[in-house]
Amino acid sequence: MGATALAAPTLARAGVVPATAAAAGEAPAARAAIPTADLDSLDLLTRMLAFDTQNHGKGGRTREHADMLKAVWDRAGVTTEIIPTPVPDNVHLIARIRGTNPANKPILVLGHSDVVPVERKNWSVDPFAGTVKGGEIYGRGALDMKGANAAFISALLRHLSEGHTFDRDIIVLTDADEEAGDYGSSWLAENHWDKIDAGAVLTEGGWFLAQRDGTTPMLVTVTRQDKVYFNLDLTSTGTATHSSKPMPDSAIVALSRAVSELGSYQAPVRLTPVTRAYYSALAKATDDRRFARAIGMLLDASDQRTRERAARLVIARSTYPYLHSALLRTTAAYVIEEAGYKENVIPSEATCRVNCRAVPGGQKPREFLATVRTILRDRDVEVTLVTPPGVSEEEQLATLDATWATPAAGIDNPLFGAISASARATYPGAVFTPALFEAGTSLKPWRAKGIPGYGVYPYVITNDQLIGMHGNDERIWVDALATGTEFMYRVFDRFRSR
């Protein structure tokens, strides 16, 4: 990504001393003696990526990563606490920057330390080395979400290095078990709510998209709502027997045919107020007139047939087609297949896990489940909604109904205002809009208490980089990280008391 497309790197990376409060005519505050390396989000991200915090389903080993970040905060004079979970070496880290007005509820900055596993053979570089090549930094977590964490933390440290104070506490929670596990933010909220209570939360989410050239900032989004997460299991049964004498009721064959049939199905397009606002902003932001016209057709469609046709045009023209498809409908991803245990035994059962995500206010999960069962009614396959132990299907559907009906975070919060102002100042040529996050976050315990939560990945990305999320050769632009750190500096600037 060329330097002309984005703002200059952070001042720390440029090797200059940041401007002080006194330079702006304010009374200077005491400066923290923070090493230049900690002010450099690229340096900090490189260190984060060096820690293997893979989470294979039962939590990651995050202690050493947390110890490193604790040392960063300690050097800045910020109070920290490491909270162990029942899983060895799997911890949460809380840093609290004290504000000047205790009447103001804290801002909580939430970033997870665990990452999904890697397929090392499919990476072109060591996924835990923080390799920089071609203007991009590679590593598991570079995008999701150690890159965002580095931008958040370095921006706050720069404020402290300049002697600034904030008008409220700023809590930085680097949590565990976001990708999987039993001891994530919900466990932390149940056991240590007093340490993470806040007036608003900022975490991962909104995408900063580029024009068709892949470099020019086009659309800056902040997410105020996540899609609704649920899983289905497709299970087929057959006769278990010796593999030398195949029978026509093969469980694996039946499951494969069912997956093939369901795999060609797309859920209906459903627009909500949140996604309408997003696509309206996207039409204004793009420099592709044909793309803008297709979006206009989508928004103006008066019937479902026209809406579906317009959606196909939007996705065909989009340079982020998979993102823009996911924001329109319930998605179904085929993620785990299990069958068999020995090569000379035909198994009696085969199962496929289907990960689904519904649009809040769009198609309900129970409606999607009913449709899947209708599609597969003539297949020898059982469709099961995955539920927690001891929870019935109807109880789980009621829970999903409640999540589906949870309103999006409001936009009258000071944190949302700060994000909006920073977006317009940092990316003046781009359009800013609130949005829906196609994935999920750790925000559940705060949303359950009515505390607004917002999400940003504060760097412009390409579609190829977006595909690298949870994939191979995960990476972001170095220049984009620098500009994203400046973006975060301006967000926090709105909460300065001096």
C-alpha positions in Angstrom: 0.0 0.0 0.0 1.6 3.3 -1.1 2.3 6.1 1.4 0.2 8.4 -0.8 -3.0 6.5 -0.1 -2.9 6.7 3.7 -1.7 9.2 6.3 1.9 9.2 7.5 3.2 6.6 10.0 2.9 7.2 13.7 5.2 9.9 15.1 7.1 7.3 17.1 7.8 5.3 13.9 8.8 8.5 12.2 11.4 9.1 15.0 10.0 12.5 16.1 8.9 13.7 19.5 5.1 13.9 19.8 3.5 17.2 20.3 2.9 18.1 23.9 -0.2 19.6 25.6 1.9 22.7 26.3 2.5 23.2 22.6 -1.3 23.6 22.2 -1.4 26.2 25.0 -2.4 23.9 27.8 -0.8 23.3 31.1 1.6 20.3 30.7 1.0 17.1 32.7 3.8 14.8 33.9 5.1 12.7 31.1 5.5 9.0 31.4 9.0 7.7 30.4 7.8 5.3 27.8 10.2 3.6 25.4 9.9 4.6 21.8 9.4 0.9 20.9 6.2 0.8 23.0 4.8 3.8 21.1 5.4 2.1 17.8 2.4 -0.1 17.0 4.4 -2.1 14.4 7.1 -2.9 17.0 4.5 -3.8 19.6 2.5 -6.0 17.1 5.7 -7.8 16.1 6.3 -8.7 19.8 2.7 -9.8 20.2 2.8 -12.0 17.1 5.9 -13.8 18.5 3.7 -15.5 21.2 2.0 -18.7 20.1 -1.5 -18.1 21.7 -3.3 -20.7 19.5 -6.7 -21.7 20.9 -7.6 -25.2 19.8 -11.0 -25.1 21.6 -10.2 -25.2 25.3 -8.3 -21.9 25.6 -4.9 -20.7 24.6 -1.6 -20.2 26.5 -1.8 -16.5 27.0 0.3 -16.0 30.2 3.6 -15.0 28.5 1.8 -12.7 26.1 0.1 -11.1 29.1 3.4 -10.8 31.0 4.9 -8.9 28.0 2.0 -6.5 27.8 2.0 -6.0 31.6 5.6 -4.9 31.4 4.6 -2.4 28.7 1.9 -0.9 30.9 4.2 -1.0 34.0 6.8 1.1 32.1 4.1 3.6 31.5 3.1 3.7 35.2 -0.3 2.1 34.5 -1.9 -0.2 37.1 -2.3 -3.7 35.9 -3.7 -7.0 37.1 -3.4 -10.5 35.7 -6.4 -12.7 36.4 -5.8 -16.4 36.0 -8.5 -18.7 34.7 -8.9 -22.4 35.8 -6.9 -23.4 32.7 -3.1 -23.3 33.3 -1.3 -20.3 31.7 -4.6 -19.0 30.3 -5.1 -15.5 31.7 -6.8 -12.1 31.3 -4.9 -8.9 31.6 -6.5 -5.7 32.9 -4.8 -2.3 32.7 -6.6 0.8 34.1 -5.5 4.3 33.2 -7.0 6.5 36.0 -9.1 9.4 34.9 -9.7 12.8 36.5 -13.4 12.6 36.9 -14.8 9.6 38.7 -18.4 10.7 37.8 -17.8 9.6 34.2 -18.2 5.9 33.6 -15.0 4.3 32.2 -14.4 3.4 28.6 -13.4 -0.2 28.2 -11.1 -1.2 25.4 -11.4 -4.9 24.7 -9.0 -7.0 22.7 -8.5 -10.8 22.8 -5.1 -12.4 23.1 -5.9 -15.9 21.8 -5.8 -16.7 18.1 -7.2 -19.6 16.0 -4.9 -22.5 15.1 -2.7 -22.3 12.0 -2.0 -24.8 9.2 1.8 -24.2 9.1 2.3 -26.0 5.8 0.1 -23.5 4.0 1.9 -20.4 5.3 4.6 -18.7 3.2 6.2 -17.4 6.4 6.5 -18.4 10.0 3.1 -17.5 11.5 4.7 -16.5 14.8 7.6 -14.4 13.6 5.9 -11.1 12.6 7.5 -11.1 9.2 7.3 -7.9 7.2 7.5 -8.2 3.4 6.0 -6.3 0.5 4.7 -3.6 2.9 2.6 -6.1 4.9 3.2 -7.7 8.3 2.3 -11.4 8.4 1.4 -13.5 11.4 -1.5 -15.3 13.1 -3.4 -12.5 14.7 -2.0 -9.7 12.6 -5.6 -8.8 11.6 -7.6 -10.6 14.2 -6.9 -9.0 16.6 -3.4 -8.4 17.8 -3.0 -5.7 15.1 -6.0 -3.8 16.6 -4.7 -4.3 20.1 -1.3 -2.8 19.1 -3.1 0.2 17.6 -5.3 0.6 20.7 -2.4 0.3 23.2 0.2 2.4 21.3 -2.3 5.2 20.8 -3.0 5.3 24.5 0.7 5.2 25.4 1.3 8.1 23.1 -1.2 10.2 25.0 0.5 9.2 28.3 4.0 10.0 26.9 2.7 13.5 26.0 1.5 14.1 29.6 -2.2 13.9 28.8 -4.9 12.8 31.2 -8.4 11.6 30.5 -11.7 12.7 31.9 -12.6 9.1 32.9 -10.9 5.8 33.6 -9.8 3.9 30.5 -9.7 0.2 31.1 -7.8 -2.0 28.6 -8.8 -5.6 28.9 -6.8 -8.2 26.9 -9.0 -11.2 27.4 -8.6 -14.9 26.9 -11.0 -17.5 25.4 -12.5 -15.3 22.8 -12.1 -17.8 20.0 -13.2 -20.7 22.1 -13.3 -22.0 25.7 -15.2 -21.6 28.9 -13.3 -18.8 30.6 -13.7 -15.8 28.4 -15.4 -12.4 29.0 -18.6 -14.0 30.3 -16.7 -15.9 33.0 -14.7 -12.7 33.8 -17.9 -10.7 34.1 -19.4 -13.3 36.5 -16.4 -13.3 38.8 -14.9 -9.8 38.4 -17.5 -7.5 37.2 -16.3 -4.6 39.3 -13.0 -4.6 37.4 -14.6 -4.3 33.9 -17.8 -2.3 34.5 -17.9 0.6 32.0 -20.1 3.1 30.3 -19.1 1.9 26.8 -16.9 -0.7 25.2 -14.7 -0.6 22.1 -13.5 -3.9 20.5 -13.0 -5.6 17.2 -15.5 -5.3 14.4 -15.9 -2.6 11.8 -14.0 -2.8 8.5 -12.1 0.0 6.8 -12.6 -0.8 3.1 -10.7 0.5 0.0 -11.8 1.5 -3.4 -11.3 -0.8 -6.3 -7.6 0.2 -6.5 -7.1 -1.6 -3.2 -5.4 1.3 -1.5 -7.6 4.4 -1.4 -9.8 4.5 1.8 -13.5 4.2 0.8 -15.7 3.2 3.7 -14.9 3.4 7.4 -17.3 1.5 9.6 -18.0 1.0 13.3 -20.1 -2.0 14.1 -22.9 -1.7 16.7 -24.3 -5.2 16.4 -23.1 -8.7 15.8 -24.8 -11.5 13.8 -26.4 -14.3 15.8 -24.2 -17.3 16.2 -25.6 -20.9 16.2 -24.7 -24.4 15.0 -26.5 -27.2 13.3 -25.4 -30.8 13.1 -26.4 -32.9 10.0 -26.2 -36.6 11.0 -26.8 -39.7 8.7 -26.8 -43.3 9.7 -26.3 -46.6 7.9 -25.2 -50.2 8.4 -21.8 -50.7 10.0 -20.1 -53.6 8.2 -16.9 -54.9 6.7 -15.6 -52.5 4.0 -15.2 -55.5 1.5 -18.9 -55.6 1.1 -20.3 -52.1 0.7 -24.0 -51.6 1.1 -26.2 -48.9 -0.5 -27.1 -47.2 2.8 -23.6 -45.7 3.4 -23.8 -43.0 6.1 -21.0 -41.0 4.5 -22.6 -41.0 1.0 -26.0 -39.9 2.5 -24.3 -37.1 4.4 -22.3 -36.0 1.3 -25.4 -35.8 -0.8 -27.2 -33.8 1.9 -24.3 -31.3 2.3 -24.1 -31.0 -1.5 -27.8 -30.1 -1.7 -27.8 -27.7 1.2 -24.5 -26.2 0.0 -26.2 -24.8 -3.1 -28.9 -23.0 -1.0 -28.7 -19.4 0.0 -30.9 -17.9 2.6 -33.1 -15.0 1.6 -31.9 -11.4 1.6 -33.2 -9.5 4.6 -32.4 -5.8 5.0 -32.7 -4.2 8.4 -32.3 -0.5 9.5 -28.6 -1.2 10.3 -27.8 -2.9 7.0 -29.8 -0.4 5.0 -27.7 2.4 6.5 -24.6 0.5 5.7 -25.4 -0.1 2.0 -26.6 3.4 1.6 -23.2 4.7 2.8 -21.4 2.2 0.6 -23.3 3.5 -2.5 -22.1 7.0 -1.6 -18.6 5.9 -0.9 -17.7 3.8 -4.0 -16.2 5.3 -7.1 -17.7 2.4 -9.1 -21.0 3.8 -10.5 -22.2 0.4 -11.7 -21.7 -0.9 -8.1 -23.6 2.1 -6.7 -26.5 1.6 -9.1 -26.8 -2.1 -8.1 -26.9 -1.0 -4.4 -29.6 1.5 -5.3 -31.7 -1.3 -6.9 -31.2 -3.4 -3.8 -32.4 -0.6 -1.5 -35.3 0.3 -3.7 -36.6 -3.2 -4.4 -40.3 -3.5 -3.7 -40.5 -7.3 -3.7 -38.3 -10.2 -2.8 -37.6 -11.4 -6.3 -36.2 -8.0 -7.3 -34.3 -7.8 -4.1 -32.6 -11.1 -4.7 -31.7 -10.1 -8.2 -30.2 -6.8 -7.1 -28.2 -8.6 -4.3 -26.6 -10.9 -6.9 -25.5 -7.8 -8.9 -24.2 -6.1 -5.8 -22.1 -9.2 -4.8 -20.9 -9.7 -8.4 -19.6 -6.1 -8.6 -18.3 -5.8 -5.0 -14.5 -6.1 -4.4 -15.5 -7.6 -1.0 -18.1 -10.1 -2.3 -18.0 -12.5 0.7 -18.4 -9.8 3.2 -21.2 -8.1 1.3 -23.0 -11.4 0.9 -22.7 -12.2 4.6 -24.2 -8.9 5.6 -27.4 -9.6 3.6 -28.5 -13.0 4.9 -28.1 -15.9 7.3 -24.9 -17.8 6.4 -24.1 -21.5 6.7 -20.5 -22.7 6.7 -19.6 -26.4 6.7 -16.8 -26.6 9.2 -16.3 -30.1 10.6 -17.0 -33.5 9.3 -16.7 -36.7 11.3 -17.1 -40.3 10.2 -15.3 -43.5 10.5 -12.4 -44.9 12.6 -10.8 -47.7 10.6 -10.2 -48.3 6.9 -11.8 -51.7 6.8 -15.0 -50.7 8.6 -17.9 -48.9 7.0 -19.1 -46.5 9.8 -22.7 -46.4 11.0 -22.8 -42.7 11.4 -21.4 -39.5 9.7 -21.9 -35.9 11.0 -21.2 -32.4 9.6 -21.2 -29.4 11.8 -22.7 -26.3 10.1 -21.8 -22.9 11.6 -24.6 -20.4 11.1 -24.9 -16.7 11.6 -28.2 -14.8 11.4 -28.9 -11.1 10.8 -30.5 -9.6 13.9 -33.9 -8.4 12.8 -33.8 -10.4 9.6 -34.5 -14.1 9.3 -34.8 -15.8 12.7 -32.6 -18.8 13.5 -35.7 -20.9 14.1 -36.9 -20.0 10.5 -33.6 -21.0 9.0 -33.6 -24.3 11.0 -37.1 -25.0 9.7 -36.0 -24.3 6.1 -33.0 -26.6 6.4 -35.2 -29.4 7.6 -37.6 -28.8 4.7 -34.8 -28.9 2.2 -33.4 -32.2 3.6 -36.7 -33.8 4.5 -36.3 -36.5 1.8 -32.7 -37.1 2.7 -31.8 -39.7 5.3 -30.3 -37.0 7.5 -31.2 -35.7 10.9 -30.9 -31.9 11.4 -30.1 -31.0 15.0 -29.7 -27.6 16.6 -26.6 -27.7 18.8 -27.5 -26.8 22.4 -25.5 -26.5 25.6 -25.7 -29.6 27.9 -29.1 -29.9 29.5 -30.7 -27.3 27.3 -33.6 -28.3 25.0 -34.0 -27.2 21.4 -36.9 -24.9 22.2 -35.0 -23.3 25.1 -32.1 -22.7 22.9 -34.3 -21.2 20.2 -35.8 -18.9 22.7 -32.4 -17.7 23.7 -31.5 -17.1 20.0 -34.8 -15.3 19.6 -33.8 -12.9 22.4 -30.3 -12.3 20.9 -31.9 -11.8 17.5 -34.2 -9.1 19.0 -31.5 -7.3 20.9 -31.3 -3.7 19.5 -28.1 -2.3 18.1 -26.0 -0.1 20.3 -27.1 3.5 20.2 -25.2 6.2 18.3 -25.7 8.9 20.9 -22.8 7.7 23.1 -19.6 9.8 23.5 -17.5 6.9 22.4 -19.5 6.6 19.1 -19.1 10.3 18.6 -15.4 10.1 19.2 -15.1 7.3 16.6 -17.1 9.2 14.1 -15.0 12.4 14.6 -11.8 10.5 14.3 -12.9 8.7 11.1 -13.7 12.0 9.4 -10.4 13.6 10.5 -8.2 10.6 9.7 -9.9 9.5 6.5 -11.4 12.7 5.1 -12.0 11.2 1.6 -13.9 8.2 2.9 -17.5 7.8 4.1 -18.2 6.8 7.7 -21.1 4.7 8.8 -22.3 2.3 11.6 -22.6 -1.3 10.5 -23.4 -4.9 11.3 -20.5 -7.2 12.2 -20.7 -10.4 10.2 -18.9 -12.3 12.9 -18.9 -12.3 16.7 -17.1 -10.6 19.6 -16.7 -10.8 23.4 -19.3 -8.1 24.0 -22.0 -10.4 25.3 -21.8 -9.6 29.1 -21.8 -5.8 28.5 -24.7 -6.0 26.0 -26.7 -8.1 28.5 -26.5 -5.2 30.9 -27.4 -2.6 28.2 -23.9 -1.2 27.9 -23.2 0.0 24.3 -20.4 -1.8 22.5 -18.7 -0.8 19.2 -16.2 -2.5 17.0 -13.4 -1.4 14.7 -10.4 -3.0 13.0 -8.6 0.3 12.6 -6.7 -0.3 9.4 -7.7 -0.3 5.7 -7.7 -3.8 4.2 -8.0 -5.5 0.9 -10.3 -8.5 0.2 -7.3 -10.8 0.0 -6.3 -9.6 3.5 -9.9 -10.1 4.7 -9.8 -13.7 3.5 -6.7 -14.2 5.5 -8.7 -13.7 8.7 -8.7 -17.2 10.3 -7.0 -18.4 7.1 -3.4 -18.7 5.8 -0.9 -15.8 5.5 -2.9 -13.5 7.7 -1.5 -10.0 7.2 -2.2 -6.3 7.1 -0.5 -3.3 5.6 2.2 -1.7 7.7 1.2 1.8 6.5 -2.5 1.0 7.3 -1.5 0.0 10.9 0.3 3.3 11.3 -2.6 5.3 10.1 -5.0 3.2 12.2 -3.0 4.0 15.2 -3.3 7.7 14.4 -7.0 7.1 14.1 -7.2 5.5 17.6 -5.1 8.4 19.0 -7.7 10.8 17.8 -10.5 8.6 19.3 -8.9 8.8 22.7 -8.1 12.5 22.2 -11.8 13.2 22.6 -11.6 12.1 26.2 -8.7 14.2 27.3 -9.0 16.3 30.4 -5.8 18.1 29.5 
